[in-house]
Amino acid sequence: MTFMSDQPQIARALAERHYTEPTPVQKAVLAGQAAGRDLLVSAQTGSGKTVAYGLAIAADLLAGAERFARGGKPLALIVAPTRELAVQVQRELTWLYHYCGARVVSCVGGMDPRREQRELAEGAHIVVGTPGRLCDHLRRNRLDLSELKVIVLDEADEMLNLGFREDMELLLEATPAERRTLLFSATLPRGIVALAKQYQKDAFRVEVLGDEQGHADIEYRAIRVAAHETEHAVVNILRFYEAPSTLVFCNTRSAVKHLQAALLERGFLVVALSGELTQNERTTALQSLRDGRARVCVATDVAARGIDLPGLSLVIHAELPNDPEVMQHRSGRTGRAGKKGVSVLLVPNSRRRRAEMFFHQAGVNAIWAAAPQADEIRKLDQQRMMQDEVFSEPPSEDDLALARMLLAEKSTEEIASALARLYRARLPSPEDIIDPGPDRGNRFRDDRTDRHGARDRFSPAGDDGAPRETGKRTGFRRPMEGGSVWFRAGVGRRKNAEARWLLPMICRRGGIGKGDIGAIRIYDTVTEFEISARVADKFTAKVQAPDAENIRIEALPQGPQGGGMPPSRDSERAVPEKKAAKPHFKQRQQEHRAAARREGEERRFDRPGEKPDFKKSDFKKPKFKKKFKKAKEDKHRNRSGD
């Protein structure tokens, strides 16, 4: 099937844009059964639906003519949920109807309403706008819909979510009864179906959200990540893919601000989009993404509506969305117009079941994996450096002259190492991340606190890729294969010691891998950790060398079987000898309360050294009322001196 041959002007515009074969949604709306009827279309974002309804309404607007007559009252009204989407639709319809002489006017919030009023007064064939601004022009009698032939509700489900139901109903009721109503939505919730039944007549229903059709160009990846390492995971994913433009989604404005600041601090070219920005600020941010001055955009769901970035190949869900429809809307920003895209979801173990439910409801087969590690990213950097344009571009005369001068004064190794340093200096450093493991629920956590206040980090993955199992909350662990040796580092909680930076420091100082490290227990002033016995000698020799961090590492005392002894539960909170004889605070507190209780009982019953023969909880029981009354009388008699 080819595009419309009976509209030569539109066919010419399509040919110039290299449109040869229609997409599934375009085929559906151009089918013979859909001609002249109301349409209820469920189509994924980015499936070509703007061109689809532009082609579907062409016959109604042109009425057999090749060009439009002089503009007057609008013939078609397109309603979109956001300013960006409305501007995008105006841009698409402008080139589609360019050779037909169509006048397309936009009416969106954040723009000058007086300019829009003048454009409407001059006449328009198609009006595109947001619900609020269109209703404002309608109430002020600036927008006349009396000659309207077609109304299109684009992304109607999102307009319902944003609270525009009353505005949509006002616009629909202001249109003539004999008009076509085209309703496009990524999903079809109850509200959309009810709206269609009320305002559409004999609607032709189109669904193009099959398992293959809706997600064929998007590769979904679910990344296991610890909740406190989400920021580091975003950094490593950005560094791993090195996409020309990336969209990172957060659920709140505060999260957008925090993540943008963190990425800027690490050297990424990043902008933010949220509801707090003015229209000029939003336009500037989007333009910086289009011209390459920024490569990462951090945004909320609503702020990203309608964003059209041709080079967007990566979408990162830094926080899980609230429902699968939002996940589809987010991911639909990539994989557009036949191009491939990647959608990455960061999933803490506590929310894995929720993510799996989203994938099932959306008909998506996601690939589960751990976050990219720093070593993988460094290897990719080496490959990318060899393929960089700096080596492929032919050198100029000035470049050759400078190269000869450098070779005369420096060796080739010095020049190459300097080039490598310059290349790495412009790249943000990757982060060391611990894989929390593939199991569900809270079984595998990166750290937990035992009853003594020590943090016991679960060991990283072994050679087979599976995390080592650990014991219960008492802190007892399965012994490391081949035995282990315990070491102590002279840094603790008081100096902000954390497993996420202690682990790479231990690996670097001792020249070992993550798989050789077992439990890590962080106390107030020291940290004790477990090293595999097969690398213990090598580790001991390495850590003797001085280091810029000035953290002392030494082996704990030897046990009877050899190797460092694990920390003793009884000595975890050891105190100086002069204070050892003094009871613990809780013990002294309990003794004090017991003495006070005994003293109170003696005062109450005036029976020195004896316990009462009934409990306080028995005071309200009937059989004790008499005894309790007698005790009160005796007490009163003693106080009065009788």
CORGI-V483729 format. One record per residue. N is the residue number from 1. RES is the residue in one small letter. OMEGA is omega in whole degrees, 0 to 359 (* if undefined). D_FIRST is the distance of its C-alpha to the first C-alpha in Angstrom with 1 decimal. Layout:
N_RES_OMEGA_D_FIRST / N_RES_OMEGA_D_FIRST
//
This chain:
1_m_177_0.0 / 2_t_180_3.8 / 3_f_190_6.9 / 4_m_178_9.3 / 5_s_181_10.6 / 6_d_175_13.5 / 7_q_186_15.1 / 8_p_181_16.1 / 9_q_178_18.3 / 10_i_178_15.9 / 11_a_178_13.4 / 12_r_179_16.5 / 13_a_178_17.5 / 14_l_180_14.2 / 15_a_179_14.6 / 16_e_179_18.2 / 17_r_177_17.5 / 18_h_172_15.2 / 19_y_181_12.1 / 20_t_181_9.3 / 21_e_180_6.9 / 22_p_175_7.4 / 23_t_181_10.1 / 24_p_181_10.7 / 25_v_178_12.7 / 26_q_175_10.4 / 27_k_184_7.8 / 28_a_184_11.1 / 29_v_178_12.6 / 30_l_179_9.9 / 31_a_182_10.0 / 32_g_180_12.3 / 33_q_183_15.2 / 34_a_185_15.4 / 35_a_176_15.8 / 36_g_183_19.4 / 37_r_170_20.6 / 38_d_185_22.3 / 39_l_171_20.3 / 40_l_191_22.0 / 41_v_174_19.7 / 42_s_185_21.1 / 43_a_180_19.4 / 44_q_174_21.0 / 45_t_180_22.5 / 46_g_182_20.5 / 47_s_180_17.0 / 48_g_185_15.8 / 49_k_178_16.9 / 50_t_176_18.7 / 51_v_181_15.6 / 52_a_181_14.0 / 53_y_172_16.9 / 54_g_176_17.4 / 55_l_184_14.1 / 56_a_184_15.1 / 57_i_184_18.5 / 58_a_181_17.9 / 59_a_179_18.1 / 60_d_184_21.3 / 61_l_184_22.9 / 62_l_178_22.3 / 63_a_177_22.9 / 64_g_180_21.5 / 65_a_178_23.3 / 66_e_181_22.0 / 67_r_177_24.6 / 68_f_172_26.6 / 69_a_180_30.2 / 70_r_184_33.0 / 71_g_176_32.8 / 72_g_176_34.9 / 73_k_186_34.5 / 74_p_177_31.3 / 75_l_181_28.3 / 76_a_178_26.5 / 77_l_179_28.1 / 78_i_182_26.7 / 79_v_182_29.1 / 80_a_186_29.1 / 81_p_185_31.8 / 82_t_180_32.9 / 83_r_183_33.7 / 84_e_180_31.6 / 85_l_179_28.4 / 86_a_178_29.1 / 87_v_178_29.7 / 88_q_179_26.5 / 89_v_177_24.5 / 90_q_180_26.4 / 91_r_181_25.6 / 92_e_182_21.8 / 93_l_179_21.8 / 94_t_179_24.2 / 95_w_180_22.0 / 96_l_181_18.9 / 97_y_185_21.0 / 98_h_183_23.3 / 99_y_175_22.8 / 100_c_178_22.9 / 101_g_181_26.5 / 102_a_175_26.1 / 103_r_184_29.1 / 104_v_184_28.4 / 105_v_177_31.6 / 106_s_177_32.3 / 107_c_185_35.1 / 108_v_177_36.0 / 109_g_181_39.2 / 110_g_178_41.2 / 111_m_182_40.5 / 112_d_181_42.9 / 113_p_180_42.6 / 114_r_176_44.4 / 115_r_178_41.8 / 116_e_178_39.1 / 117_q_180_41.4 / 118_r_180_41.6 / 119_e_177_37.9 / 120_l_180_37.4 / 121_a_179_40.2 / 122_e_178_38.7 / 123_g_180_35.6 / 124_a_175_32.1 / 125_h_181_28.7 / 126_i_177_27.4 / 127_v_178_29.9 / 128_v_181_29.1 / 129_g_176_32.0 / 130_t_186_33.7 / 131_p_184_35.3 / 132_g_182_38.9 / 133_r_178_38.7 / 134_l_178_36.7 / 135_c_178_39.3 / 136_d_178_42.0 / 137_h_180_40.8 / 138_l_180_40.3 / 139_r_180_43.9 / 140_r_178_45.3 / 141_n_176_43.6 / 142_r_181_41.6 / 143_l_181_38.2 / 144_d_182_37.7 / 145_l_185_34.8 / 146_s_181_35.9 / 147_e_183_33.0 / 148_l_178_30.3 / 149_k_185_27.1 / 150_v_170_25.1 / 151_i_182_26.5 / 152_v_174_24.5 / 153_l_183_26.4 / 154_d_183_25.0 / 155_e_183_26.4 / 156_a_180_28.5 / 157_d_179_30.0 / 158_e_177_31.5 / 159_m_175_32.9 / 160_l_180_34.6 / 161_n_181_36.1 / 162_l_176_37.4 / 163_g_182_39.2 / 164_f_183_37.2 / 165_r_181_37.0 / 166_e_179_39.6 / 167_d_178_38.0 / 168_m_179_34.6 / 169_e_177_36.4 / 170_l_180_38.3 / 171_l_180_35.2 / 172_l_181_33.5 / 173_e_180_36.7 / 174_a_181_37.1 / 175_t_179_33.8 / 176_p_181_33.8 / 177_a_180_33.3 / 178_e_178_30.5 / 179_r_176_27.9 / 180_r_178_24.6 / 181_t_179_25.1 / 182_l_183_22.4 / 183_l_180_23.9 / 184_f_183_22.4 / 185_s_177_24.4 / 186_a_178_24.3 / 187_t_181_26.5 / 188_l_176_27.6 / 189_p_184_31.4 / 190_r_182_33.7 / 191_g_179_34.1 / 192_i_179_30.4 / 193_v_178_30.2 / 194_a_179_33.4 / 195_l_180_32.2 / 196_a_180_29.1 / 197_k_184_31.3 / 198_q_189_33.7 / 199_y_178_31.5 / 200_q_180_28.3 / 201_k_177_28.0 / 202_d_185_25.9 / 203_a_176_23.5 / 204_f_186_20.2 / 205_r_181_20.4 / 206_v_176_17.7 / 207_e_180_18.7 / 208_v_181_16.9 / 209_l_177_20.2 / 210_g_183_20.3 / 211_d_183_22.7 / 212_e_186_20.1 / 213_q_187_17.4 / 214_g_187_20.0 / 215_h_186_22.1 / 216_a_184_20.3 / 217_d_182_21.1 / 218_i_176_24.6 / 219_e_182_27.6 / 220_y_177_30.3 / 221_r_177_33.9 / 222_a_185_37.0 / 223_i_174_40.2 / 224_r_182_43.6 / 225_v_172_46.0 / 226_a_186_49.4 / 227_a_184_49.4 / 228_h_181_51.8 / 229_e_180_49.8 / 230_t_181_46.5 / 231_e_179_47.2 / 232_h_179_47.9 / 233_a_177_44.8 / 234_v_179_42.7 / 235_v_183_44.6 / 236_n_178_44.0 / 237_i_177_40.3 / 238_l_180_39.9 / 239_r_182_42.0 / 240_f_185_40.2 / 241_y_182_36.6 / 242_e_182_37.7 / 243_a_178_34.3 / 244_p_176_33.9 / 245_s_185_33.6 / 246_t_177_34.3 / 247_l_180_34.4 / 248_v_184_37.3 / 249_f_171_37.5 / 250_c_184_40.8 / 251_n_184_41.7 / 252_t_178_44.4 / 253_r_180_45.5 / 254_s_178_48.6 / 255_a_177_46.7 / 256_v_179_44.5 / 257_k_183_47.6 / 258_h_182_49.3 / 259_l_177_46.4 / 260_q_179_45.9 / 261_a_180_49.6 / 262_a_180_49.7 / 263_l_175_46.8 / 264_l_180_48.4 / 265_e_181_51.7 / 266_r_174_50.1 / 267_g_177_48.7 / 268_f_174_45.0 / 269_l_192_43.3 / 270_v_172_42.4 / 271_v_181_41.8 / 272_a_175_41.8 / 273_l_176_39.9 / 274_s_182_41.6 / 275_g_181_42.4 / 276_e_185_45.6 / 277_l_173_44.2 / 278_t_181_44.1 / 279_q_179_41.0 / 280_n_179_42.4 / 281_e_178_43.0 / 282_r_180_39.5 / 283_t_179_38.1 / 284_t_180_40.4 / 285_a_180_39.6 / 286_l_179_35.8 / 287_q_177_36.4 / 288_s_175_38.6 / 289_l_183_35.8 / 290_r_182_33.3 / 291_d_173_35.8 / 292_g_177_37.1 / 293_r_174_40.5 / 294_a_182_39.8 / 295_r_182_37.8 / 296_v_176_38.4 / 297_c_176_37.9 / 298_v_189_39.7 / 299_a_169_38.6 / 300_t_183_38.7 / 301_d_184_35.7 / 302_v_183_36.1 / 303_a_182_36.7 / 304_a_180_33.6 / 305_r_176_31.3 / 306_g_179_28.8 / 307_i_179_29.8 / 308_d_178_27.1 / 309_l_185_28.3 / 310_p_183_25.8 / 311_g_183_28.0 / 312_l_182_28.8 / 313_s_184_28.6 / 314_l_174_31.4 / 315_v_180_32.3 / 316_i_175_35.8 / 317_h_180_37.0 / 318_a_175_40.7 / 319_e_180_41.4 / 320_l_177_39.5 / 321_p_183_37.6 / 322_n_180_38.8 / 323_d_183_35.9 / 324_p_178_32.6 / 325_e_178_30.6 / 326_v_178_32.4 / 327_m_179_31.8 / 328_q_179_28.0 / 329_h_179_28.3 / 330_r_184_30.5 / 331_s_181_28.4 / 332_g_176_25.2 / 333_r_176_26.7 / 334_t_181_25.8 / 335_g_183_22.7 / 336_r_175_20.5 / 337_a_176_17.5 / 338_g_179_17.2 / 339_k_180_20.9 / 340_k_178_23.4 / 341_g_180_26.2 / 342_v_176_29.3 / 343_s_185_30.9 / 344_v_177_34.6 / 345_l_176_36.7 / 346_l_189_40.5 / 347_v_170_42.0 / 348_p_182_45.8 / 349_n_181_47.1 / 350_s_182_48.1 / 351_r_181_44.5 / 352_r_181_42.8 / 353_r_178_42.4 / 354_r_179_40.8 / 355_a_179_38.3 / 356_e_177_37.5 / 357_m_178_37.0 / 358_f_181_34.5 / 359_f_180_32.5 / 360_h_182_32.6 / 361_q_180_31.5 / 362_a_181_28.6 / 363_g_185_27.5 / 364_v_173_28.3 / 365_n_183_30.0 / 366_a_177_32.3 / 367_i_180_34.5 / 368_w_181_38.1 / 369_a_174_40.4 / 370_a_179_43.4 / 371_a_178_43.4 / 372_p_180_43.4 / 373_q_183_47.0 / 374_a_180_48.8 / 375_d_178_49.4 / 376_e_182_45.7 / 377_i_179_45.0 / 378_r_177_47.8 / 379_k_177_46.5 / 380_l_178_43.1 / 381_d_179_45.0 / 382_q_179_46.7 / 383_q_180_43.4 / 384_r_179_41.9 / 385_m_180_45.0 / 386_m_180_44.8 / 387_q_183_41.2 / 388_d_182_42.1 / 389_e_182_41.5 / 390_v_178_45.2 / 391_f_184_45.5 / 392_s_181_42.6 / 393_e_178_43.4 / 394_p_182_45.9 / 395_p_175_49.3 / 396_s_179_51.0 / 397_e_178_54.6 / 398_d_179_55.8 / 399_d_180_54.1 / 400_l_179_55.8 / 401_a_178_59.1 / 402_l_179_58.9 / 403_a_179_58.0 / 404_r_179_61.1 / 405_m_179_63.3 / 406_l_180_62.1 / 407_l_179_62.6 / 408_a_185_66.1 / 409_e_183_67.1 / 410_k_176_64.9 / 411_s_180_64.0 / 412_t_179_60.5 / 413_e_179_60.5 / 414_e_179_61.6 / 415_i_181_58.9 / 416_a_179_56.2 / 417_s_177_57.5 / 418_a_178_57.6 / 419_l_179_53.9 / 420_a_178_53.0 / 421_r_179_54.9 / 422_l_180_53.2 / 423_y_181_49.8 / 424_r_184_50.7 / 425_a_181_52.3 / 426_r_180_49.1 / 427_l_174_47.4 / 428_p_182_48.3 / 429_s_175_50.2 / 430_p_183_48.6 / 431_e_173_50.3 / 432_d_185_52.0 / 433_i_177_50.4 / 434_i_176_51.6 / 435_d_181_49.1 / 436_p_177_50.1 / 437_g_186_49.0 / 438_p_185_46.4 / 439_d_180_48.4 / 440_r_172_47.8 / 441_g_186_50.1 / 442_n_184_53.1 / 443_r_181_54.4 / 444_f_175_53.6 / 445_r_180_54.6 / 446_d_175_55.3 / 447_d_177_58.8 / 448_r_183_61.0 / 449_t_178_64.6 / 450_d_186_67.3 / 451_r_179_70.3 / 452_h_178_72.3 / 453_g_181_69.8 / 454_a_178_68.5 / 455_r_181_64.8 / 456_d_182_63.7 / 457_r_177_60.3 / 458_f_183_58.4 / 459_s_179_58.3 / 460_p_184_55.1 / 461_a_178_53.1 / 462_g_183_54.9 / 463_d_181_53.8 / 464_d_178_51.6 / 465_g_181_49.7 / 466_a_180_51.1 / 467_p_176_53.5 / 468_r_181_57.1 / 469_e_180_58.2 / 470_t_182_60.9 / 471_g_182_63.5 / 472_k_185_64.1 / 473_r_178_64.9 / 474_t_177_68.4 / 475_g_179_67.1 / 476_f_185_68.0 / 477_r_172_65.4 / 478_r_182_64.8 / 479_p_177_66.8 / 480_m_181_64.9 / 481_e_181_64.8 / 482_g_179_67.8 / 483_g_182_69.6 / 484_s_178_69.3 / 485_v_181_71.5 / 486_w_178_71.7 / 487_f_179_71.9 / 488_r_175_72.7 / 489_a_184_71.3 / 490_g_176_73.3 / 491_v_183_70.7 / 492_g_184_69.8 / 493_r_183_68.4 / 494_r_177_70.8 / 495_k_175_69.1 / 496_n_178_65.5 / 497_a_179_65.0 / 498_e_183_61.6 / 499_a_185_60.0 / 500_r_174_56.9 / 501_w_175_59.1 / 502_l_183_61.9 / 503_l_177_59.7 / 504_p_178_58.5 / 505_m_179_62.1 / 506_i_179_63.6 / 507_c_182_61.2 / 508_r_182_61.9 / 509_r_185_65.7 / 510_g_180_66.0 / 511_g_181_63.4 / 512_i_178_61.8 / 513_g_181_58.4 / 514_k_181_57.3 / 515_g_179_57.6 / 516_d_182_61.4 / 517_i_179_61.9 / 518_g_183_62.7 / 519_a_173_63.8 / 520_i_181_64.4 / 521_r_185_66.9 / 522_i_177_67.5 / 523_y_184_70.8 / 524_d_186_72.4 / 525_t_181_73.9 / 526_v_175_72.6 / 527_t_179_69.6 / 528_e_184_70.1 / 529_f_187_67.4 / 530_e_180_67.2 / 531_i_178_66.6 / 532_s_184_66.1 / 533_a_184_69.4 / 534_r_178_68.0 / 535_v_185_67.3 / 536_a_180_70.1 / 537_d_178_72.5 / 538_k_180_69.9 / 539_f_181_69.0 / 540_t_180_72.7 / 541_a_183_73.4 / 542_k_186_70.4 / 543_v_177_71.1 / 544_q_181_74.6 / 545_a_180_73.3 / 546_p_183_73.4 / 547_d_182_70.2 / 548_a_181_69.2 / 549_e_176_68.5 / 550_n_176_72.1 / 551_i_182_71.3 / 552_r_179_73.9 / 553_i_180_72.7 / 554_e_179_75.2 / 555_a_175_75.4 / 556_l_181_76.9 / 557_p_183_80.1 / 558_q_176_80.1 / 559_g_182_79.9 / 560_p_180_82.1 / 561_q_185_79.3 / 562_g_182_78.6 / 563_g_181_75.8 / 564_g_180_75.6 / 565_m_175_76.3 / 566_p_182_73.7 / 567_p_180_74.7 / 568_s_179_77.2 / 569_r_183_76.4 / 570_d_185_80.0 / 571_s_182_80.1 / 572_e_182_76.8 / 573_r_183_78.5 / 574_a_181_81.7 / 575_v_179_84.2 / 576_p_185_87.3 / 577_e_183_90.5 / 578_k_178_92.4 / 579_k_185_89.9 / 580_a_183_89.4 / 581_a_182_92.3 / 582_k_182_90.9 / 583_p_176_88.9 / 584_h_184_85.2 / 585_f_181_84.4 / 586_k_178_83.0 / 587_q_179_86.0 / 588_r_179_88.4 / 589_q_179_86.4 / 590_q_179_86.6 / 591_e_180_90.4 / 592_h_180_91.0 / 593_r_179_89.2 / 594_a_179_91.1 / 595_a_179_94.4 / 596_a_179_93.6 / 597_r_178_92.7 / 598_r_180_96.0 / 599_e_179_97.9 / 600_g_178_96.3 / 601_e_179_97.2 / 602_e_180_100.8 / 603_r_185_101.0 / 604_r_186_99.4 / 605_f_178_101.6 / 606_d_177_104.6 / 607_r_184_104.7 / 608_p_175_104.9 / 609_g_180_103.4 / 610_e_175_102.1 / 611_k_176_98.6 / 612_p_182_98.0 / 613_d_173_98.0 / 614_f_184_94.9 / 615_k_179_91.4 / 616_k_180_90.0 / 617_s_181_87.2 / 618_d_186_90.0 / 619_f_185_91.5 / 620_k_179_89.7 / 621_k_185_90.5 / 622_p_186_93.2 / 623_k_179_95.6 / 624_f_184_95.8 / 625_k_182_96.4 / 626_k_181_100.2 / 627_k_180_100.4 / 628_f_179_98.3 / 629_k_179_100.5 / 630_k_179_103.6 / 631_a_179_102.3 / 632_k_179_101.6 / 633_e_178_105.2 / 634_d_180_106.7 / 635_k_179_104.7 / 636_h_180_105.9 / 637_r_180_109.5 / 638_n_181_109.5 / 639_r_182_108.2 / 640_s_176_110.8 / 641_g_179_113.6 / 642_d_*_114.7
//
